Amino acid sequence: MRYEMELEESVVSIALSNDGKYLLANVSLKEPRLELYDLGEKASKKAELVRKYKGGHKQTMYVLRCAFGGA
């Protein structure tokens, strides 16, 4: 399945939720942040930005990969 996403910066890593409804992206090396996208209805093929998480991590020497956690 293909989805369209317009991002102005580099994507460092991505993770897909177990149910396939959400995509988590680690975006930008300059100002690192996580962005959560709702993949919505498969017919629309448009990913909608739900939330941005910033200020919690820095990428200097190592690249941080994003992932969905458990309970």
Helices and strands as residue ranges (DSSP letters): E 11-16, E 22-27, E 33-38, E 48-54
